[in-house]
């Protein structure tokens, strides 16, 4: 519901129109009626505001109905590379979404992915794996720089220091605690475009950090208001 509200506001601001919405139970098995309602709406884009297995099964069944082939674009609000592997390029091809990390984007992202794969049996890291690693590393660096393990002292140092690692090049932590970094609009490759296992995404566009994060003046965080 929160994601739907946020996306509706953004779509309205951009001059788009929400043609309708439908909600399904969590951990549902059959998405046919929900997908057919979305297809019948005439929307150019069907946005999936679900996650994990629900997104995987939604995409698989959308592929069975040939929704993308009929001309509607599929977009996910939350999606991880493990889900792309579960669905497979045949069913997921053309899906677009934002991600904070893709393992094959540049040398730094590939270097982290290689170390991760060696530890984890060959699987590539998702944006969640990379983000948690980056956050932990930034905390440890800040604690070392502050020579303290006091929560407030380290937090102040985390906001003072740039993040600037493989996950967040040029990234900073704002007054409200939000990490501000660039994001990437990606699309799942077709089977013909994919060169092998884990080669799933193509980066369509880099979203600058100032455009990717909620404006600070809209934050309800008490740190921003000086409380």
N, C-alpha and C positions, 0 to 999 in steps of 0.2 A: 504494500500500500504506500509506504514511504517512497519507494523507487518510482512508482507510478505517478505520485504527486509531483516529485522532482522533475521527471521527464515531461510531464504535461506542461509544467511551467516553462521549461526550456523550449519545447516544441511551439507553444503559443508565442513565445518571444521571438522565435525565428520565423514566424509567419506560417507555420504548419498547422495541421488540423488533426486532432485525435478522432478517429472514426468509430471508436468503441473500445470496450475492454471486457474481458471475461476472466473469471478466477477459477482455478482448479484446486482440488485438495492436495496437500503435501504428500509426497511419495505415491502419487497416482500411477495407475497402470495404463489406462486408456485415455488418450488425449484427442481422439478423433472428433468428438463434438465441439471441443474448444477450438481446434485447428480449423474446422470447417466454418465456424462462426467468424474466425479471423479472416479466412479466405473470402467469405461472402461479404465482408465489410467493404471490400474494394480498396483497402489501405495499400499504399505503395510499399510500406515497410511493416512487417509483423515483429514487434518487440517482445522478447521473452524476458519477463521480469521474474524469473525463477532461478534455480541454481542446481548444481550438482546433477544427481540422477534425473531430476525432473527436466532439466534442460537437455540432457542427453537423450532421454526418451521422447521429448517433444520434437527434437531435430530428426531423430530416426523416423518417427511417424510422419513428420512433415515431408521427409524425403519419399516415403511410401506413397503419399498423396500427390507428389509431384508439384508441390506448392511453388518452389523456387523456379522450376521449369516453366510454370505458367506465368511468371513475370513478377511475382512479389519477392521483395528482398527480406531476408531474415536477419535480425540483429539481436544480440544478447547483451543484457546489462551486466551480468557476471559470468565469466567464462574462463576456464583454465585449460592449459595445454593437455592435461590428462583427459579432460572431457573431449577434446578434439580427437585424441587417440581412441577413446571409447566409441565415438560416433563413426570415425573414419572419414577420409577425404571425400569419398563417394557421396555420403549423406550430408556432410558438413560444408562442402565446397560453397563458397560465396558468402558464408556467414561473416558478418562484420561486427566488431566490438572494440572497445578501448582496453588496452593493457598497459601496465607500467613497466613490463619487462618481456623481452623475447630473447631466448638464448642465442639465436643466430643473428642478432642485429649488428653487433660490432665485435672487435677483438676482446674488449673487456667483458662483455656478456658471455662470449664463448669460453673465455678462460675460467670464469666462475662455473659455467655449466659443465665443463670438463671435470673440474674438481668435485662438483656435486655428483656427477654420474659415476665417478670412480668410487665414491663412498656409498652410493645408493643403488648399485647394481645396474647401472646403465641408463636409467631414466633421466630425462631432462627436467630441470626445475621449472616450476610455474612462477607467476608473478608473486604468489603468496610466499613461496620458499625464498625467493630472492629478496622480497621486501622485509621478511622477518630477519634474515641474515643481516641485511643492511641496517635495520633498526637496532639490533643487538650490538653490532660493531660500532655504530655511532654512539650508543650509550657507553660502551666500554672505553672508547676514545675520550669521550667527554669526562668520564670519571677519572681517567688517568690525567687528563689535562687540568682538572679541578683539584686533583689530589684529595678527593672526598668521595664518600659513598652516601652522603646526605641527598635524599630525593630532590629537595628544592635546589640545592647547589648544583647538582648534576643536570637537572632540567634546565636551569638557567644557562649552563655551559652548552648544553645541546642546542639551545636556541641561538646562542652566540656563534657557535662553530658552524661552518658549512658542512654539509653531508658529503657531497662530491665523491661518489664512488661509482662502481660499475652499474648500480641500480639507479642512482640519482645524481648523474653528472650535473654539477652546478646547483644541486638541491639545497634547500634551507628549511629549517623548522620555524614556523611562524609563532607569533605571540599566543595564538590559540592552540598551539601544539600540532597543527596540521603540517604534514610534509608537503612542500611545494616543489614539484618536479614536472618535467615534461612527460607527456603520455603519448601513446602511439595508437593510431587507428589502423587495425590490421584486418585482413581478410583471409579466410581459410582457403588454401590452394586447392585446385582440382587435382585428381589423381595424376593427370598428365604433367602438371606443374611440379608435383612433389618429387624430389630426388631420392627419397628414402625415409626410413623411420624418423619421426620427430621433425621432419622438414614440412611443417604444416602451414606456416603463416607467410604472407607477404605484407610488408609495411606500406600502407597507402599514404600515410601522412603523419607528421610529427606535430603534436599539439603543444604549443609553448606553455611553459609552467603557469604564466599569468592567466592563460585562458582555460587551463585544465582544473584549477582550484576555485572553489567558491570564494568570491571577493571577501576580503577581511571585514569590510563594513557590514556584511550580512551575517557575520558569525554571532552566535548567541553565547559564546564562551565568556565566562566571567573574567578570565585573564585579560581579555580585550577591553573590557569595561573598567579595568583597574580595581576589580574587587578581589 
